[in-house]
Amino acid sequence: MEPVDFEIVKKLTADSFLLKIAEKVYSGRRITDEEGLALFEKAPLPYVMLLASYIKEQKTGKKVFFNKNFHIEPTNICIYKCQFCSYRRDKNDTDAWDYSIEEMLNIVRQFQNKDVTEVHIVGGVHPEHDVHFYGKLIREIKKILPGIHVKAFTAIELYFMIKKAKMDMEEGLRTLKAYGLDSIPGGGAEIFDKTIRRQICADKGGADLWLKVHQLAHQNGIPSNATILYGHVEAYKHRIDHMSRLRELQDQTGGFNAFIPLKYKKANNKLSHVGEVPITEDMRNFAVSRIYLDNFAHIKAYWPMLGKEETMLALHAGADDIDGTIEDTTKIYSMAGAEEKNPVMTVSEMVHLVKKAGYIPVERDSVYHELKKY
């Protein structure tokens, strides 16, 4: 898709307020919260997708990024009971798991002779494991795979494991960095609004905690990603509020690599009655995110969540990253009913997907250094 001429975009709406937003986008100016809300509530879907595609191409051209990665999910035992979660279990549940360090290292050893650049580690907030348990895991992983980038632990996991070790947050982050932590994923953000959090994750740390952890990480040389969980009981205003707080922190630190919209999936959890939003809503969310988050370099379409066909469509709604090969090592979305039950894509499959969508596949490392164009 070529960058869309402004005159073509103008033909998609007669609304003067929406046209002013398009003028801002084409002149490289930041949109307001009110304008972001209008894109959710009033704008035709083709209009927001074209604006988002224009911004994507201004930032990264025709490139779409992926990496070679695998996941470790240490446990699904968790002290929290989030209403949307299909993953958590109690310790005595028959389908609970709690891997030892050695069991997790056995997963790592499977990749000793494979070309991978990142391991992604997230799981439940285990009641007994502290910074040193997970720090030793990172240290041993890097003995087996010396060049691997360790992206690990949500802000919620970090808060608990650091508190359990009787450290303050900054000391805990520095300790983990010394063990070998390279970056932090964006999970646990959900929706920042307090009223919504009371409905979906009342016992879990709130927005201030999540933002503070990421702020301190950035200040100590640990980059991170950011997420939103959308499509449940929130309203559009809550999505804008969420992104506003992320945009503000990014202005301060510049430490976020990518923003990842995560869709609520209804299977096997206590919010199932709310259903799931349609694909059109997914595309609108990607597009508005790309337009609103002007200081984020990358928007990721997480293919195990979306499925391969919808991921291709998301690339036309402003996304420029599709995550990685995964190697069938994550269960979080498959347990919630995602289309990809055993998520794995070979490099050739990822290259084909991106090219089929009309873009240039680029293998990256975890902080978006380009490794190879296809």
C-alpha positions as CSV (number, residue, x, y, z in Angstrom):
1,M,0.0,0.0,0.0
2,E,1.4,3.4,-1.0
3,P,1.1,6.3,1.4
4,V,-2.3,7.8,0.9
5,D,-2.6,11.3,-0.5
6,F,-4.4,13.7,1.8
7,E,-7.0,14.5,-0.9
8,I,-8.1,10.9,-0.9
9,V,-8.4,10.8,2.9
10,K,-10.5,14.0,2.8
11,K,-13.1,12.2,0.6
12,L,-13.8,9.6,3.3
13,T,-15.6,12.1,5.7
14,A,-17.3,15.4,5.6
15,D,-16.9,15.9,9.3
16,S,-14.9,19.1,9.9
17,F,-13.5,17.9,13.2
18,L,-12.3,14.7,11.7
19,L,-10.7,16.6,8.8
20,K,-8.8,18.8,11.3
21,I,-7.4,15.6,12.8
22,A,-6.2,14.4,9.4
23,E,-4.6,17.8,8.8
24,K,-2.7,17.4,12.1
25,V,-1.6,13.9,11.1
26,Y,-0.3,15.0,7.7
27,S,1.6,17.9,9.3
28,G,3.1,15.7,12.0
29,R,1.3,17.3,15.0
30,R,0.1,15.5,18.1
31,I,-3.6,14.8,18.5
32,T,-5.5,15.5,21.7
33,D,-7.4,13.2,23.9
34,E,-10.7,14.6,22.5
35,E,-9.5,14.0,19.0
36,G,-8.4,10.4,19.8
37,L,-11.9,9.8,21.3
38,A,-13.5,11.1,18.1
39,L,-11.5,8.6,16.1
40,F,-12.9,5.8,18.2
41,E,-16.5,7.1,18.3
42,K,-17.1,8.9,15.0
43,A,-14.5,8.2,12.3
44,P,-15.2,5.7,9.5
45,L,-12.9,2.7,9.8
46,P,-11.2,3.2,6.4
47,Y,-10.4,6.7,7.4
48,V,-8.6,5.8,10.6
49,M,-6.8,2.9,8.9
50,L,-5.5,5.1,6.1
51,L,-4.3,7.7,8.6
52,A,-2.6,5.0,10.6
53,S,-1.0,3.5,7.5
54,Y,0.3,6.9,6.6
55,I,2.0,7.3,10.0
56,K,3.4,3.8,10.0
57,E,5.1,4.5,6.6
58,Q,6.4,7.8,7.9
59,K,8.1,6.0,10.8
60,T,9.3,2.7,9.3
61,G,8.5,2.8,5.6
62,K,7.5,-0.6,4.2
63,K,9.3,-2.5,6.9
64,V,7.5,-5.0,9.1
65,F,9.6,-6.5,11.9
66,F,9.8,-9.9,13.5
67,N,12.3,-11.8,15.7
68,K,13.4,-15.3,16.5
69,N,12.1,-16.0,20.0
70,F,10.8,-18.5,22.5
71,H,8.9,-18.2,25.8
72,I,9.3,-19.7,29.2
73,E,6.2,-19.6,31.5
74,P,7.5,-20.6,34.9
75,T,4.2,-21.2,36.6
76,N,0.4,-20.6,36.2
77,I,0.0,-20.5,40.0
78,C,-0.8,-16.9,40.9
79,I,-1.7,-14.9,44.0
80,Y,-4.1,-12.7,42.0
81,K,-7.6,-13.7,40.7
82,C,-8.1,-11.5,37.6
83,Q,-11.6,-11.9,36.1
84,F,-10.3,-11.9,32.5
85,C,-7.6,-14.5,33.1
86,S,-7.9,-18.0,31.7
87,Y,-4.3,-18.9,32.7
88,R,-4.1,-18.8,36.5
89,R,-4.5,-21.8,38.8
90,D,-4.3,-22.5,42.5
91,K,-1.4,-24.6,43.7
92,N,-3.5,-27.8,44.1
93,D,-5.3,-27.6,40.8
94,T,-4.6,-30.7,38.6
95,D,-3.6,-28.5,35.6
96,A,-1.3,-26.2,37.6
97,W,2.4,-26.2,36.9
98,D,5.4,-24.8,38.8
99,Y,8.7,-25.4,37.0
100,S,11.9,-25.7,38.9
101,I,14.9,-23.8,37.6
102,E,16.3,-27.0,36.2
103,E,13.1,-27.8,34.4
104,M,13.2,-24.3,32.8
105,L,16.8,-24.7,31.9
106,N,15.9,-27.9,30.1
107,I,13.5,-25.8,27.9
108,V,16.4,-23.5,27.2
109,R,18.7,-26.3,26.2
110,Q,16.3,-27.3,23.4
111,F,17.4,-24.1,21.7
112,Q,21.2,-24.4,22.0
113,N,21.6,-25.3,18.4
114,K,18.8,-23.1,17.1
115,D,19.1,-19.5,15.8
116,V,17.1,-17.6,18.4
117,T,17.8,-14.1,19.8
118,E,15.3,-13.7,22.6
119,V,13.7,-15.5,25.5
120,H,10.4,-14.0,26.8
121,I,9.7,-15.0,30.5
122,V,6.3,-14.3,32.1
123,G,3.9,-16.3,34.3
124,G,1.8,-16.2,37.3
125,V,2.8,-14.2,40.4
126,H,4.1,-17.1,42.5
127,P,3.7,-16.7,46.3
128,E,7.1,-18.1,47.1
129,H,9.6,-16.9,44.4
130,D,11.7,-13.8,44.9
131,V,14.2,-11.7,42.9
132,H,17.0,-14.2,43.6
133,F,15.1,-17.2,42.4
134,Y,14.4,-15.5,39.0
135,G,17.8,-13.8,38.9
136,K,19.5,-17.2,39.2
137,L,17.3,-18.5,36.4
138,I,18.4,-15.6,34.1
139,R,22.1,-16.1,35.0
140,E,21.9,-19.8,34.2
141,I,20.1,-19.1,30.9
142,K,22.9,-16.9,29.8
143,K,25.4,-19.6,30.5
144,I,23.6,-21.9,28.1
145,L,22.7,-19.2,25.5
146,P,25.4,-16.5,26.0
147,G,24.0,-14.1,23.4
148,I,20.4,-14.4,24.3
149,H,18.3,-11.3,25.1
150,V,16.3,-11.9,28.3
151,K,12.9,-10.0,28.2
152,A,11.3,-11.0,31.4
153,F,8.6,-10.3,34.1
154,T,5.7,-7.9,34.0
155,A,5.6,-5.0,36.4
156,I,3.2,-6.9,38.6
157,E,5.5,-9.9,38.8
158,L,8.5,-7.5,39.5
159,Y,6.8,-5.7,42.3
160,F,6.0,-8.9,44.2
161,M,9.4,-10.6,43.7
162,I,11.3,-7.5,44.7
163,K,9.1,-6.8,47.7
164,K,9.5,-10.5,48.8
165,A,13.3,-10.0,48.7
166,K,12.8,-7.0,51.0
167,M,14.3,-4.5,48.5
168,D,13.0,-1.3,47.2
169,M,12.0,-1.2,43.5
170,E,15.1,0.5,42.2
171,E,17.4,-1.9,44.1
172,G,15.5,-4.9,42.8
173,L,15.6,-3.7,39.2
174,R,19.4,-3.1,39.4
175,T,19.8,-6.5,41.0
176,L,18.0,-8.2,38.2
177,K,19.9,-6.2,35.6
178,A,23.1,-7.5,37.3
179,Y,21.8,-11.0,36.9
180,G,21.3,-10.4,33.2
181,L,17.8,-9.0,32.7
182,D,17.8,-7.0,29.4
183,S,14.3,-5.7,29.0
184,I,10.8,-5.9,30.4
185,P,7.6,-6.9,28.5
186,G,4.5,-4.8,28.8
187,G,2.0,-7.2,30.4
188,G,0.0,-6.4,33.5
189,A,-1.1,-3.0,32.4
190,E,-4.6,-4.1,31.5
191,I,-6.7,-0.9,31.7
192,F,-5.3,1.9,34.0
193,D,-8.7,3.3,35.0
194,K,-9.5,2.6,38.7
195,T,-13.2,1.8,38.2
196,I,-12.5,-0.7,35.5
197,R,-9.7,-2.3,37.4
198,R,-12.0,-2.8,40.4
199,Q,-14.2,-4.9,38.0
200,I,-11.6,-7.0,36.3
201,C,-8.5,-7.2,38.6
202,A,-9.4,-5.6,41.9
203,D,-6.6,-7.3,44.0
204,K,-3.8,-6.4,41.6
205,G,-1.5,-3.4,41.7
206,G,-2.9,-0.3,39.9
207,A,-1.8,2.1,37.2
208,D,0.6,4.1,39.4
209,L,2.5,1.0,40.4
210,W,2.8,-0.3,36.8
211,L,3.9,3.1,35.5
212,K,6.4,3.6,38.3
213,V,8.1,0.2,37.7
214,H,8.5,1.0,34.0
215,Q,9.7,4.5,34.8
216,L,12.4,3.2,37.1
217,A,13.4,0.5,34.7
218,H,13.9,3.1,31.9
219,Q,15.9,5.3,34.3
220,N,18.2,2.3,35.1
221,G,18.8,1.4,31.5
222,I,16.2,-1.3,31.1
223,P,13.8,-0.7,28.1
224,S,10.3,-2.1,28.0
225,N,7.2,-2.5,26.1
226,A,3.6,-1.4,26.9
227,T,0.3,-3.1,26.5
228,I,-3.4,-2.5,26.8
229,L,-6.1,-5.2,27.4
230,Y,-9.2,-4.0,25.4
231,G,-12.6,-5.4,24.4
232,H,-14.1,-6.3,27.7
233,V,-16.0,-3.8,30.0
234,E,-14.0,-0.7,29.2
235,A,-15.3,2.3,27.2
236,Y,-13.4,4.2,24.5
237,K,-12.6,7.0,27.0
238,H,-10.7,4.4,29.2
239,R,-8.6,3.4,26.2
240,I,-7.6,7.0,25.6
241,D,-6.9,7.6,29.2
242,H,-4.7,4.5,29.2
243,M,-2.7,5.6,26.2
244,S,-2.5,9.2,27.5
245,R,-0.6,8.0,30.5
246,L,1.7,5.9,28.4
247,R,2.4,8.8,26.0
248,E,3.2,11.0,29.0
249,L,5.7,8.6,30.4
250,Q,7.3,8.0,27.0
251,D,7.7,11.8,26.7
252,Q,9.7,11.7,30.0
253,T,11.8,8.6,29.5
254,G,11.7,7.4,25.8
255,G,12.1,3.9,27.2
256,F,9.3,2.1,25.5
257,N,10.2,0.0,22.4
258,A,6.7,-0.9,21.3
259,F,3.0,-0.7,22.1
260,I,1.0,-4.0,22.0
261,P,-2.8,-4.0,22.0
262,L,-4.0,-7.2,23.5
263,K,-7.5,-8.4,22.8
264,Y,-9.7,-9.8,25.6
265,K,-10.5,-13.5,24.8
266,K,-13.6,-15.0,26.4
267,A,-12.9,-18.7,26.8
268,N,-12.5,-20.2,30.3
269,N,-12.7,-17.1,32.5
270,K,-15.1,-15.1,34.6
271,L,-15.8,-12.4,32.0
272,S,-17.0,-14.8,29.3
273,H,-20.5,-13.2,29.4
274,V,-19.2,-10.0,27.8
275,G,-18.2,-11.7,24.6
276,E,-15.5,-10.5,22.3
277,V,-15.3,-7.5,20.0
278,P,-15.3,-8.1,16.2
279,I,-12.3,-7.8,13.9
280,T,-13.5,-4.3,12.8
281,E,-13.0,-3.2,16.4
282,D,-9.5,-4.8,16.5
283,M,-8.5,-2.8,13.4
284,R,-9.9,0.5,14.8
285,N,-8.0,-0.1,18.0
286,F,-4.7,-0.7,16.2
287,A,-5.3,2.4,14.0
288,V,-6.2,4.8,16.8
289,S,-3.2,3.5,18.8
290,R,-0.9,4.2,15.9
291,I,-2.3,7.7,15.4
292,Y,-2.4,8.7,19.1
293,L,0.9,7.3,20.3
294,D,3.1,9.5,18.2
295,N,6.1,9.0,20.4
296,F,6.1,5.2,20.1
297,A,8.3,3.9,17.3
298,H,6.5,0.6,16.9
299,I,3.0,-1.0,17.2
300,K,3.0,-4.7,17.5
301,A,0.3,-7.1,16.2
302,Y,0.8,-10.1,18.4
303,W,0.0,-12.9,15.9
304,P,-0.7,-15.7,18.5
305,M,-3.6,-13.5,19.8
306,L,-4.9,-12.4,16.4
307,G,-4.3,-15.3,14.1
308,K,-2.3,-15.1,10.9
309,E,-5.0,-13.7,8.6
310,E,-6.0,-10.9,11.0
311,T,-2.3,-10.1,11.6
312,M,-1.9,-9.3,7.9
313,L,-4.9,-6.9,8.1
314,A,-3.4,-5.2,11.2
315,L,-0.4,-4.3,9.1
316,H,-2.8,-2.0,7.1
317,A,-4.0,-0.5,10.3
318,G,-0.7,0.9,11.5
319,A,1.1,-2.1,13.0
320,D,4.7,-2.6,11.9
321,D,5.7,-5.7,14.0
322,I,4.3,-9.2,14.3
323,D,6.4,-10.5,17.3
324,G,8.4,-13.7,16.7
325,T,8.6,-17.4,15.9
326,I,7.4,-18.4,19.4
327,E,8.2,-22.1,18.9
328,D,4.9,-23.3,20.5
329,T,6.1,-22.2,24.0
330,T,3.3,-20.0,25.2
331,K,-0.1,-21.1,26.5
332,I,-1.6,-17.8,27.7
333,Y,-3.7,-17.0,24.7
334,S,-4.4,-20.6,23.7
335,M,-5.9,-21.2,27.1
336,A,-8.2,-18.2,26.5
337,G,-9.5,-19.6,23.2
338,A,-7.2,-18.0,20.6
339,E,-7.2,-19.4,17.1
340,E,-3.5,-20.4,17.3
341,K,-3.7,-23.4,19.7
342,N,0.0,-24.3,19.2
343,P,1.6,-21.0,18.2
344,V,4.7,-21.5,16.0
345,M,5.8,-19.8,12.8
346,T,8.9,-20.5,10.9
347,V,10.9,-17.7,9.5
348,S,9.8,-18.6,6.0
349,E,6.2,-18.5,7.1
350,M,6.7,-15.0,8.7
351,V,8.4,-13.7,5.6
352,H,5.6,-15.0,3.4
353,L,2.9,-13.5,5.7
354,V,4.5,-10.0,5.6
355,K,5.2,-10.1,1.8
356,K,1.6,-11.3,1.2
357,A,0.4,-8.2,3.0
358,G,2.5,-6.0,0.8
359,Y,5.4,-5.2,3.1
360,I,9.1,-5.9,3.5
361,P,10.0,-8.5,6.2
362,V,12.9,-7.4,8.5
363,E,14.3,-9.6,11.2
364,R,15.2,-7.5,14.3
365,D,16.7,-8.0,17.7
366,S,14.8,-7.2,20.8
367,V,15.5,-3.5,20.7
368,Y,14.8,-3.1,17.0
369,H,18.3,-3.2,15.5
370,E,17.8,-4.6,12.0
371,L,19.5,-8.0,11.5
372,K,18.3,-9.1,8.0
373,K,15.9,-7.9,5.3
374,Y,14.1,-10.5,3.2
